[in-house]
Every structure is written in structure tokens, then in C-alpha cells.
Amino acid sequence: MSATVLIAGAGTSGLALALSLLRNGLSVRIVEKQLHFHPGERGAGLQSRTLELYKFLGILPDILERSASETTLRNVQYLSAPDDGKPPRIVHAAQESKNSPARPLVETRFLGQNRHEQLLREHILAEYGVQVELGTELQSFEQHPDHVVARLAKIVDSNPVEETVSVNWLVGADGARSVVRKQLGLSFLGESPEMEAVTGDIHVIGETLKQDQGDGLLVWIRPDDTPAGFMRPCLVPGKNLFQFIILGNKDLDLVKISSSREEMIKAFHEITGKRDIEFGELVWMGLWKPNIRMVDSFGNGRVFVVGDAAHVHSPTGGQGMNSGVQDSFNLAWKLALVEKGAAPVSILKSYSDERTPVIASMLNMTTELFRKELAPKPGQRQDFVRGSELLQLGINYRGSLLVLDEKYTDKDELVDPYRSGDDGTVRAGDRAPDAPSLTHLSANENANIISLFDIFTTVRHTVLIFPGTAGEGFVTEVLEALREYPSNLLKSILVLPRSSSSSTSTSSFAQSAMTLIDTEGYGYVNYMVAADTPTVFIVRPDGYIGALVTSGRQGVRSYFSGIFL
């Protein structure tokens, strides 16, 4: 089976990358060394930014249909271990998030990683006929100037078979023990805290504990004020399934506890004292040890790493799986342009340059939460608290050499890679805001009201032209500059202020792919555009602002000179 890109690993990062590349017209092959797909919930929280990216990818309706609201998980119940008969102490871990015109998907959704991966696999198979190859392991590879030779080992009719394939690109989404990362020689520096736990998913029977009764996360605290265990409802329709964690201490034999369902239940009852909780089928269980590490580079030559192959972390904060998916979105559009011959190979360096500071910031945040909540020093444990930065809407690439900002020109100004927008500005490198209530100027066009998020896509740049009251001259020169680039790789959107009407002159506006009226003013407000200052925002295929241009033709050319050949 020939393919342009070989993806080793079929977790969420690898599958999101595969679907993004397929959307861009590239052929892919996905291999997974395991013989069966993992059945566990594991990383289940889908943060706001991931939901937005899935909208641009075209799969958000299915995600929303299959996932559950965070509403039932905002509360944390703290109970004594063992049970002392006192009512639990309830803490609100996160404040209720409300959608806004700029941020329409702020509510975290919960979808078990097994079901998340299944959804991605279904889209890949149904839309492109590509199937994950189970029992197929990447053993080694060799890089050449224009291709990569990979050696695979697989099981065919119960017999081992070796295969050598030649591809243009190789991406390792093969987890913390990544073969790709190791053979690339990338460092994986960090720490492995001295802590162990048993974790898994198990069904609960009876009426004592129900996943839909709004209890939220259950946390048992030992007399020495350290956490003993957790139970989280998985919110799977029609089932009463819970994810559990039993944290180790000197008195527990975790190997024995993880050896069987009976041993796990016995330990849970002894630790918590909640013998009235009756368990059903055990879905999966295993030992877990935290690792906090990241690579020094996300790739070399024609080979890259994404997800856990590039960074591992504590589960506190629900950032890791989401970060891996966002690795894939950052890489996919750049790799697609290079493969199509539309962009220089040098653009791929920006993948590592942009993701490194974001992941470093993520590791710092999640490690701090881990030390406060899961592995605190005596007397220093803190309750679960989740800030809005964990929604990942503030992730930015302001310092990237790939972005251009003609309004805010001081690139030396420091900004947290997770907290753009805190300064009250919208800049190049930031997440592109949404703007609803946009209507078409021409009566001949579709009269439906749309939003910018309906337009953004993972397969092209979107050029937002805000002419304000400047007239047609600015628009004409920007559109003339855009015609110098591949028309299938960008789309121009003219956003007129709400004072415009269907009688507005369209002599030059007709050159734009789409002309919209900002009927409620959300476009100009959310992008902070003054009516008397014509401005262009060039939104990348990953939904980040690649350029903020005020000079017109010159700025457009300057940005795209770093993107297109």
C-alpha cells in the first residue's frame, strides 16, 4: 500500500493528523503495533480549543452528539478514607463557562479516548477508505533527501511478516516509548516523580453510585491529608461506567491490586470504607507512573513527532491529549503545502519553533497542579481548581518568525504562550476569534446568516479584509496582491461594517470570494478593528492569525512570501 505520509500510532494525535492530511489531499497510511484498540476512557476532556479545531475539520457535530457536557463534573466531592460517616465536602472546581460571540464553544466536553478514537477512525474510513493497520509495528527507518524508508513488522494469518516501504514523510504518534523519537535521537528531558497508581474503568451496579446523578468527581482523602483515590463518571450513554484511580503509599501492594478485578475491588473497599458500592464488569486496568518530559525538537528532516511521542505529562488539567491533537493541526497544513510544492521545506521548522514554548508552558502548569493535588507535601494539598487558561483559548504563536504583525511591532515583548488576550489585544499569532451574524451583501448569494467559524477550514488560509470606511482603493490593492497566490489555497472574505447595505457599490467588492456585512458589529469588535483603519487578518488553516496587516498590498506580500514559493 503506497502513501505519501506514514503515521506510526493510531491514538488521537495520529488520527487527527491523518484526517487533516487527507482533507488536504495527501495520502496516508496509519500503522498501530497493538493487536486491538485500547478500550479505556483515559484522557476524556475535550477543551474548547480542540472543539473549535474539530469544527474547522468538519466533525464537530458528531463530537457534540457523542460527548457529554461538563456540567455534571464541575463539582468535586471530598470524602474521608476510610469513610467516617460525615457528609462529603463539595468544592466547585471550575466556574460555569458561558459562550460569547468571540468564543462560541467554551464548555469542555467529555468523550472517552476510546470513543474519541473510534469517531476519528470512522470518518477516515467512511470518507477516504483508509483503515488503521493493527498489529503493524514500525521497527526502524532511514532518511534520504527526498524520502524515508521504513521497516515494518506485522502479523498476517498469525505469522510474522516484514515489510519495507518508501514514503515522503514519517510522523511518530507512537506514544511515550516512541521508536521514532528514539531513532531520531531527540532528547526527552524531564522527571519521573516517585509515585504509582492503579487506574482503569469499571461498571458500578445498584443505586449507590450513578454516573448521571451529578455527584461529579469523587476524591477520597487519607488522615494524613493525601489523596487515596478517585472515581469519575465516564458519562457513557446507557452505562454506569466509572474511571478509577487508586494512589499508592507504603502500605499498598499496587502490583497485587492490579492483578485482578477481585483484588482491585477488595482494595477499593478497604481504602474508602464504601463497601456499599457494588461493582460490575472491569473494562480495563493497569499500573500508572507519572512522567513529565518533552523533546528538544519536534522533528528533523522528513520525520516528525506528535502527541505523547513528543511530550508526556500529569493528567491534571486535562491538557495532554488536547495538546497532542493541536500538534497535529499545526503540522498538517504546513506538511500539506510542502508536499504540494506550494511552500518551501523550511516552513516545517516552524512546527517545532511554535509548539515548543506552548508545550513547555503546558508542562509547567500541569506539573504545578500535580504537585498540589495528587502528590502534595505534608500539609500542602490543595483542592482541585481549574482556571480559564486550561480551555486553551489563549494559546498563541506571537513570537513565531512565521507570523507578521504590522500593528503590534514589538516582537521582544514577552507573552505567556497560554495567555494571549489577557492584555486586551488581538494580535498576529493569536487564536482567530469567531464573529456571528454575518450576512451576504448580494441578494444573489445565499442569504443565510453565518459566522466566521463556518468559513474557516483546515485546507486553506482565510483572508479577512476589514475596509471600514476607507473605500474601495484599499480593497482593490489587497485583492490584486492575493491573485498572485494559488486560488485553491486561500479564500478572501470582505467584511463590511454594519452601516453598509445591499445598495453598497460592488464594483471592486465583486473580486472578493465572499462579501459579508457585519450586521451586529461582532466582526469589527472581536477583531478590534477601528472603522477608519482598514485592516487585513490572514487566518491560517489551523485557526491562528498568521498576519495582521495595515499596509495593504505590501503586508499581504510580506506574509505570504514566508508561506508560498
C-alpha positions as CSV (number, residue, x, y, z in Angstrom):
1,M,0.0,0.0,0.0
2,S,1.6,3.2,-1.2
3,A,1.2,6.5,0.7
4,T,2.7,9.9,0.9
5,V,2.8,10.0,4.8
6,L,3.3,7.1,7.1
7,I,1.8,7.7,10.6
8,A,3.1,5.3,13.3
9,G,0.5,5.2,16.1
10,A,-3.3,5.4,16.0
11,G,-4.1,7.4,19.1
12,T,-6.0,10.7,18.9
13,S,-2.9,12.7,17.7
14,G,-2.1,10.3,14.9
15,L,-5.7,10.0,13.8
16,A,-6.3,13.8,13.9
17,L,-3.2,14.2,11.8
18,A,-4.3,11.6,9.3
19,L,-7.7,13.2,8.9
20,S,-6.2,16.7,8.5
21,L,-3.8,15.4,5.9
22,L,-6.5,13.6,4.0
23,R,-8.6,16.7,4.0
24,N,-5.6,18.4,2.3
25,G,-5.4,15.8,-0.4
26,L,-2.5,13.8,0.8
27,S,-2.5,10.0,1.0
28,V,-1.7,8.4,4.4
29,R,-1.0,5.1,5.9
30,I,-1.7,4.5,9.6
31,V,0.0,1.7,11.5
32,E,-0.6,0.6,15.1
33,K,1.6,-2.0,16.8
34,Q,-1.2,-3.1,19.2
35,L,-3.4,-6.0,18.1
36,H,-6.5,-4.4,19.5
37,F,-7.7,-0.8,20.0
38,H,-7.4,0.3,23.7
39,P,-10.8,0.0,25.4
40,G,-10.2,2.7,28.1
41,E,-11.6,6.1,28.7
42,R,-8.2,7.7,29.8
43,G,-8.0,11.3,28.6
44,A,-11.6,12.2,28.1
45,G,-11.8,16.0,28.4
46,L,-12.1,17.9,25.1
47,Q,-11.1,21.5,25.7
48,S,-12.7,24.5,24.0
49,R,-9.8,25.0,21.5
50,T,-9.9,21.4,20.4
51,L,-13.7,21.7,19.8
52,E,-13.0,24.7,17.6
53,L,-10.4,22.9,15.6
54,Y,-12.8,20.0,15.1
55,K,-15.4,22.4,13.7
56,F,-12.8,23.6,11.1
57,L,-12.1,19.9,10.3
58,G,-15.8,19.3,9.8
59,I,-16.5,16.7,12.5
60,L,-17.8,18.8,15.4
61,P,-21.5,17.7,15.0
62,D,-20.5,14.1,15.7
63,I,-18.3,15.1,18.6
64,L,-21.1,17.1,20.2
65,E,-23.6,14.3,19.6
66,R,-21.4,11.6,21.3
67,S,-19.8,13.6,24.1
68,A,-21.3,14.8,27.4
69,S,-21.5,18.2,29.0
70,E,-19.0,19.2,31.7
71,T,-21.9,20.3,33.9
72,T,-22.0,17.2,36.0
73,L,-18.3,17.3,36.6
74,R,-17.8,20.8,37.8
75,N,-18.2,19.7,41.4
76,V,-15.6,17.7,43.4
77,Q,-16.7,15.8,46.4
78,Y,-14.1,15.2,49.1
79,L,-14.7,12.2,51.3
80,S,-12.7,10.6,54.1
81,A,-10.7,7.5,53.6
82,P,-11.8,5.3,55.2
83,D,-15.4,6.6,55.4
84,D,-16.1,8.4,58.7
85,G,-19.9,8.8,58.1
86,K,-19.6,12.6,57.6
87,P,-21.2,14.2,54.5
88,P,-18.7,15.0,51.7
89,R,-17.2,18.4,51.3
90,I,-18.2,19.8,47.9
91,V,-16.0,22.2,46.0
92,H,-16.7,23.9,42.7
93,A,-13.6,23.2,40.7
94,A,-14.5,25.3,37.8
95,Q,-16.8,28.2,37.3
96,E,-19.6,27.9,34.7
97,S,-18.3,29.0,31.3
98,K,-20.6,31.0,29.0
99,N,-20.4,31.2,25.3
100,S,-19.8,34.6,23.7
101,P,-19.7,35.9,20.1
102,A,-15.9,35.6,20.0
103,R,-15.8,32.2,21.9
104,P,-18.8,30.1,21.0
105,L,-17.6,26.7,22.3
106,V,-16.2,27.4,25.8
107,E,-17.8,24.4,27.5
108,T,-15.5,21.4,27.9
109,R,-17.0,18.2,26.6
110,F,-16.3,14.7,27.8
111,L,-15.7,11.8,25.4
112,G,-13.6,8.8,26.4
113,Q,-10.4,8.4,24.4
114,N,-11.6,5.0,23.1
115,R,-14.8,6.5,21.7
116,H,-13.0,9.6,20.5
117,E,-10.5,7.5,18.5
118,Q,-13.4,5.4,17.2
119,L,-15.1,8.5,15.8
120,L,-12.0,9.6,14.1
121,R,-11.4,6.2,12.6
122,E,-15.0,6.1,11.3
123,H,-14.5,9.4,9.5
124,I,-11.2,8.4,8.0
125,L,-12.6,5.1,6.8
126,A,-16.0,6.3,5.5
127,E,-14.7,9.4,3.7
128,Y,-11.3,8.2,2.5
129,G,-11.3,4.4,2.7
130,V,-8.2,4.3,4.9
131,Q,-8.1,1.8,7.7
132,V,-5.8,1.5,10.7
133,E,-3.4,-1.4,10.3
134,L,-3.4,-3.2,13.7
135,G,-0.5,-5.4,14.7
136,T,1.9,-3.5,12.5
137,E,4.9,-2.1,14.2
138,L,7.5,0.4,12.9
139,Q,10.9,-1.1,13.7
140,S,13.3,1.3,12.1
141,F,13.7,3.9,9.3
142,E,16.3,5.6,7.2
143,Q,16.1,9.2,6.0
144,H,17.1,10.3,2.5
145,P,17.0,13.7,0.9
146,D,13.6,13.1,-0.8
147,H,12.1,10.2,1.0
148,V,12.1,7.9,4.1
149,V,12.5,4.2,4.0
150,A,10.6,2.5,6.9
151,R,10.8,-1.1,8.0
152,L,7.6,-2.6,9.4
153,A,6.8,-5.9,11.2
154,K,3.3,-7.2,11.2
155,I,1.2,-10.3,11.8
156,V,-0.5,-11.9,8.8
157,D,-2.6,-15.0,9.4
158,S,-0.8,-15.4,12.7
159,N,2.6,-15.3,11.0
160,P,5.2,-12.6,11.4
161,V,5.9,-10.7,8.2
162,E,8.4,-7.9,7.5
163,E,7.7,-5.1,5.0
164,T,9.9,-2.2,3.7
165,V,8.1,0.9,2.5
166,S,9.2,4.2,1.0
167,V,7.2,7.3,1.9
168,N,7.8,11.0,1.6
169,W,7.2,11.7,5.3
170,L,7.1,9.8,8.5
171,V,5.3,11.0,11.7
172,G,5.7,9.3,15.0
173,A,2.5,9.3,17.0
174,D,3.7,6.2,18.8
175,G,3.5,7.2,22.4
176,A,5.9,7.8,25.3
177,R,8.2,4.9,24.2
178,S,8.3,6.3,20.7
179,V,10.5,4.4,18.3
180,V,10.5,7.4,16.0
181,R,11.7,9.8,18.7
182,K,14.5,7.4,19.9
183,Q,15.8,6.8,16.4
184,L,15.7,10.5,15.6
185,G,18.0,11.0,18.6
186,L,15.7,13.6,20.2
187,S,16.2,14.3,23.9
188,F,13.3,13.6,26.2
189,L,14.3,15.5,29.3
190,G,12.2,15.9,32.4
191,E,11.4,14.0,35.6
192,S,9.6,10.8,36.8
193,P,8.1,11.6,40.2
194,E,8.2,8.8,42.8
195,M,4.5,7.9,42.7
196,E,2.4,4.9,41.4
197,A,-1.2,4.3,41.0
198,V,-3.7,1.7,39.7
199,T,-6.2,3.1,37.2
200,G,-8.9,1.8,34.9
201,D,-12.6,1.7,34.1
202,I,-15.2,-0.3,35.8
203,H,-19.0,-0.6,35.8
204,V,-21.0,0.1,39.0
205,I,-24.2,-1.7,39.7
206,G,-27.0,-0.8,42.0
207,E,-28.3,2.6,43.1
208,T,-25.5,3.7,45.4
209,L,-23.5,5.5,42.7
210,K,-24.9,6.7,39.5
211,Q,-23.0,8.4,36.7
212,D,-25.9,10.8,35.9
213,Q,-26.8,11.9,39.3
214,G,-24.5,14.9,39.3
215,D,-22.0,13.8,42.0
216,G,-19.1,14.9,39.9
217,L,-15.5,13.8,40.7
218,L,-15.2,11.8,44.0
219,V,-12.0,12.1,45.9
220,W,-11.0,10.2,49.0
221,I,-8.6,11.8,51.4
222,R,-6.4,9.9,53.9
223,P,-6.0,11.0,57.5
224,D,-2.6,12.5,56.6
225,D,-4.4,14.7,54.1
226,T,-3.1,13.0,51.0
227,P,-5.4,11.7,48.2
228,A,-6.1,8.0,48.3
229,G,-8.3,7.5,45.2
230,F,-10.7,9.0,42.7
231,M,-13.8,8.0,40.8
232,R,-15.0,9.9,37.8
233,P,-18.3,9.2,36.0
234,C,-17.5,8.4,32.3
235,L,-20.9,9.6,31.1
236,V,-21.3,6.9,28.6
237,P,-25.0,6.7,27.5
238,G,-26.8,3.7,28.7
239,K,-24.0,2.6,31.1
240,N,-23.0,3.3,34.6
241,L,-19.2,3.4,34.0
242,F,-16.6,5.0,36.2
243,Q,-12.9,5.7,35.8
244,F,-11.0,4.9,39.0
245,I,-7.5,5.7,40.4
246,I,-6.0,4.1,43.5
247,L,-3.0,6.1,44.6
248,G,-0.2,4.1,46.2
249,N,1.5,4.5,49.6
250,K,3.9,2.4,51.6
251,D,1.0,0.2,52.8
252,L,-0.3,-0.8,49.4
253,D,0.8,-3.5,47.1
254,L,-0.2,-2.0,43.7
255,V,1.0,-4.9,41.7
256,K,-1.3,-7.2,43.7
257,I,-4.2,-4.7,43.4
258,S,-3.8,-4.5,39.7
259,S,-3.6,-8.3,39.3
260,S,-7.3,-8.9,39.2
261,R,-10.8,-7.4,39.4
262,E,-11.3,-9.1,42.8
263,E,-8.1,-7.6,44.3
264,M,-8.9,-4.1,42.9
265,I,-12.4,-4.2,44.5
266,K,-11.1,-5.5,47.8
267,A,-8.5,-2.7,48.0
268,F,-11.1,-0.1,47.0
269,H,-13.5,-1.2,49.7
270,E,-10.7,-1.3,52.3
271,I,-9.3,2.1,51.4
272,T,-12.5,4.1,51.1
273,G,-14.7,2.1,53.5
274,K,-17.5,2.4,50.9
275,R,-18.5,-1.2,50.9
276,D,-22.0,-0.4,49.7
277,I,-20.6,0.4,46.2
278,E,-21.1,-2.7,44.2
279,F,-19.0,-3.2,41.1
280,G,-19.8,-5.0,37.8
281,E,-17.6,-5.7,34.8
282,L,-14.0,-4.4,34.8
283,V,-13.2,-2.9,31.3
284,W,-9.5,-2.5,31.8
285,M,-6.9,-1.8,34.5
286,G,-3.2,-1.1,34.7
287,L,-0.4,0.4,36.7
288,W,0.4,4.1,36.0
289,K,3.6,6.1,36.9
290,P,3.7,9.8,36.1
291,N,6.3,11.1,33.6
292,I,6.9,14.8,32.9
293,R,9.0,15.1,29.8
294,M,9.3,16.8,26.4
295,V,11.5,16.7,23.4
296,D,14.1,19.4,22.5
297,S,12.8,19.4,18.9
298,F,9.6,18.1,17.3
299,G,11.3,16.7,14.2
300,N,14.2,16.5,11.9
301,G,14.3,16.4,8.1
302,R,11.3,14.4,6.9
303,V,10.5,12.8,10.2
304,F,8.3,14.4,13.0
305,V,6.8,13.5,16.3
306,V,3.4,14.5,17.8
307,G,1.5,13.8,21.0
308,D,2.9,11.6,23.7
309,A,5.9,10.8,21.4
310,A,6.9,14.5,21.9
311,H,5.6,15.2,25.4
312,V,4.2,13.3,28.4
313,H,2.7,14.9,31.5
314,S,0.4,14.6,34.5
315,P,-3.3,14.1,33.7
316,T,-4.1,17.0,36.0
317,G,-5.7,19.8,34.0
318,G,-6.8,17.7,31.0
319,Q,-4.2,19.2,28.7
320,G,-2.1,16.4,27.2
321,M,-4.5,14.8,24.8
322,N,-5.7,18.2,23.6
323,S,-2.1,19.4,23.2
324,G,-1.3,16.3,21.0
325,V,-4.3,17.0,18.7
326,Q,-3.1,20.6,18.4
327,D,0.4,19.4,17.5
328,S,-1.2,17.6,14.6
329,F,-3.2,20.6,13.4
330,N,-0.1,22.8,13.5
331,L,1.9,20.3,11.5
332,A,-0.7,19.1,9.0
333,W,-1.3,22.3,6.9
334,K,2.5,23.0,6.7
335,L,3.3,19.5,5.6
336,A,0.5,19.6,3.0
337,L,1.7,22.8,1.4
338,V,5.3,21.5,1.2
339,E,4.2,18.2,-0.3
340,K,2.1,20.0,-2.9
341,G,5.1,22.1,-3.9
342,A,3.4,25.3,-2.7
343,A,5.7,26.1,0.3
344,P,9.4,25.8,1.0
345,V,10.6,22.9,3.2
346,S,11.9,25.5,5.6
347,I,8.4,26.2,6.7
348,L,8.4,22.9,8.6
349,K,10.9,24.2,11.1
350,S,8.1,26.5,12.4
351,Y,6.3,23.4,13.7
352,S,8.9,22.8,16.3
353,D,9.5,26.5,16.9
354,E,5.8,27.2,17.6
355,R,4.9,24.1,19.6
356,T,8.0,24.0,21.9
357,P,7.1,27.1,24.1
358,V,3.4,26.1,24.2
359,I,4.2,22.6,25.4
360,A,6.8,23.9,27.9
361,S,4.2,26.2,29.4
362,M,1.6,23.3,29.5
363,L,4.0,21.0,31.3
364,N,4.8,23.8,33.9
365,M,1.0,24.3,34.6
366,T,0.1,20.6,34.8
367,T,3.1,19.8,36.9
368,E,2.2,22.5,39.4
369,L,-1.4,21.1,39.6
370,F,0.0,17.6,40.0
371,R,2.2,18.6,43.0
372,K,-0.7,20.5,44.6
373,E,-3.4,17.9,44.1
374,L,-2.0,14.4,43.5
375,A,1.4,14.4,45.1
376,P,1.4,17.2,47.7
377,K,4.0,17.6,50.5
378,P,2.5,17.1,54.0
379,G,0.0,19.9,54.8
380,Q,0.3,21.4,51.3
381,R,-2.5,19.7,49.5
382,Q,-4.9,22.0,47.6
383,D,-8.4,21.4,46.2
384,F,-9.0,21.0,42.5
385,V,-9.2,24.4,40.9
386,R,-9.4,24.9,37.1
387,G,-8.7,28.3,35.6
388,S,-9.9,29.5,32.2
389,E,-6.5,29.2,30.7
390,L,-7.0,25.4,30.6
391,L,-9.6,25.9,27.9
392,Q,-6.6,26.6,25.7
393,L,-8.1,29.6,24.0
394,G,-5.1,31.8,25.0
395,I,-2.5,29.5,23.3
396,N,-0.6,31.7,20.8
397,Y,2.3,31.9,18.5
398,R,3.0,35.6,18.8
399,G,6.8,35.0,18.9
400,S,6.8,32.9,15.7
401,L,9.0,34.0,12.8
402,L,6.2,32.9,10.6
403,V,3.7,35.5,11.7
404,L,3.6,39.1,10.7
405,D,2.1,41.9,12.8
406,E,2.1,45.5,11.4
407,K,0.0,46.9,14.3
408,Y,1.9,45.5,17.3
409,T,5.5,45.5,16.1
410,D,7.5,44.7,19.3
411,K,8.2,41.0,19.0
412,D,10.5,41.2,22.0
413,E,7.5,41.8,24.3
414,L,7.1,38.7,26.4
415,V,3.8,36.9,26.5
416,D,2.8,33.6,28.1
417,P,2.2,31.1,25.3
418,Y,-1.1,30.1,27.0
419,R,-2.5,33.5,27.8
420,S,-2.9,35.8,24.8
421,G,-5.8,38.2,25.1
422,D,-5.2,38.9,28.7
423,D,-3.7,42.2,27.5
424,G,-6.9,43.2,25.8
425,T,-5.5,42.9,22.3
426,V,-5.9,40.7,19.2
427,R,-2.5,40.1,17.6
428,A,-0.9,38.1,14.9
429,G,-0.2,34.6,16.4
430,D,-3.4,34.6,18.5
431,R,-6.3,32.3,18.0
432,A,-8.7,33.9,15.5
433,P,-12.0,34.9,17.2
434,D,-15.4,34.0,15.8
435,A,-17.9,36.6,14.7
436,P,-21.5,35.6,14.2
437,S,-24.5,37.3,12.5
438,L,-22.7,37.9,9.2
439,T,-25.0,38.3,6.1
440,H,-24.1,38.2,2.4
441,L,-24.1,41.6,0.6
442,S,-25.5,40.3,-2.7
443,A,-29.1,39.2,-2.9
444,N,-28.0,36.6,-5.4
445,E,-25.9,34.8,-2.7
446,N,-27.0,32.5,0.0
447,A,-29.0,34.7,2.4
448,N,-28.3,32.5,5.4
449,I,-26.7,34.2,8.4
450,I,-23.2,32.7,9.0
451,S,-20.2,33.1,11.3
452,L,-16.5,33.2,10.6
453,F,-16.2,29.8,12.2
454,D,-18.5,28.5,9.4
455,I,-15.9,29.7,6.9
456,F,-12.6,28.7,8.5
457,T,-11.2,25.4,7.3
458,T,-8.1,23.3,7.7
459,V,-7.3,23.3,3.9
460,R,-6.7,26.9,3.1
461,H,-5.9,30.4,4.5
462,T,-8.8,32.7,5.0
463,V,-8.1,36.4,4.3
464,L,-10.4,38.7,6.3
465,I,-10.5,42.2,4.7
466,F,-12.0,44.9,7.0
467,P,-12.1,48.0,4.8
468,G,-14.0,50.1,7.3
469,T,-14.8,53.5,5.8
470,A,-11.6,53.6,3.7
471,G,-13.3,53.0,0.4
472,E,-12.5,50.6,-2.4
473,G,-8.9,51.5,-3.1
474,F,-7.5,49.5,-0.2
475,V,-9.7,46.5,-1.0
476,T,-8.6,46.6,-4.7
477,E,-4.9,46.5,-4.0
478,V,-5.3,43.7,-1.4
479,L,-7.3,41.6,-3.8
480,E,-4.8,42.2,-6.6
481,A,-2.0,41.0,-4.3
482,L,-4.0,37.9,-3.4
483,R,-4.3,36.9,-7.0
484,E,-0.6,36.3,-7.1
485,Y,-1.1,33.2,-5.0
486,P,-2.8,29.8,-5.6
487,S,-6.5,30.4,-5.5
488,N,-7.3,27.0,-4.1
489,L,-5.1,27.6,-1.1
490,L,-6.7,30.8,0.2
491,K,-10.1,32.5,0.3
492,S,-10.8,36.2,0.6
493,I,-13.7,37.5,2.7
494,L,-14.6,41.1,2.6
495,V,-16.2,42.2,5.9
496,L,-18.2,45.4,5.6
497,P,-19.3,47.5,8.6
498,R,-22.9,47.2,9.6
499,S,-23.6,50.6,8.2
500,S,-23.3,49.0,4.7
501,S,-26.3,47.7,2.8
502,S,-27.2,45.8,-0.3
503,S,-27.1,49.1,-2.2
504,T,-23.4,49.5,-1.5
505,S,-21.3,49.7,-4.6
506,T,-19.8,46.3,-5.5
507,S,-17.5,47.2,-8.4
508,S,-14.4,46.1,-6.7
509,F,-16.0,44.0,-4.0
510,A,-17.1,41.5,-6.6
511,Q,-13.5,40.5,-6.9
512,S,-13.6,39.0,-3.4
513,A,-14.6,35.4,-3.0
514,M,-17.3,36.5,-0.5
515,T,-18.6,39.8,0.7
516,L,-20.3,39.9,4.1
517,I,-22.0,42.6,6.2
518,D,-21.1,42.7,9.9
519,T,-24.8,43.2,10.8
520,E,-24.3,43.1,14.6
521,G,-20.8,44.5,14.7
522,Y,-19.2,41.4,16.2
523,G,-16.5,41.2,13.4
524,Y,-15.1,44.7,13.9
525,V,-15.5,44.4,17.7
526,N,-14.0,40.9,18.2
527,Y,-11.0,41.7,15.9
528,M,-10.7,45.2,17.4
529,V,-10.8,47.0,14.1
530,A,-11.5,50.7,14.1
531,A,-13.9,51.8,11.3
532,D,-11.4,54.3,10.0
533,T,-8.5,51.9,9.9
534,P,-8.5,49.4,7.0
535,T,-7.1,46.1,8.3
536,V,-6.4,42.6,7.0
537,F,-6.3,39.5,9.1
538,I,-4.9,36.4,7.4
539,V,-6.1,33.3,9.3
540,R,-4.1,30.2,8.9
541,P,-5.6,26.7,8.3
542,D,-5.1,25.9,12.0
543,G,-7.2,28.8,13.0
544,Y,-4.5,31.2,14.2
545,I,-3.9,34.7,12.9
546,G,-0.9,34.5,10.6
547,A,-0.8,38.1,9.8
548,L,-2.3,41.4,11.0
549,V,-1.8,43.8,8.0
550,T,-2.5,47.5,7.9
551,S,-0.3,48.4,4.9
552,G,-2.4,46.6,2.3
553,R,-0.6,45.0,-0.7
554,Q,2.9,45.2,0.9
555,G,1.8,43.4,4.1
556,V,0.0,40.6,2.2
557,R,3.0,40.0,0.1
558,S,5.3,40.1,3.1
559,Y,3.4,37.4,4.9
560,F,2.8,35.1,2.0
561,S,6.5,35.4,1.0
562,G,7.2,33.3,4.0
563,I,4.5,30.8,3.2
564,F,4.3,30.2,-0.5
565,L,7.1,29.6,-3.0
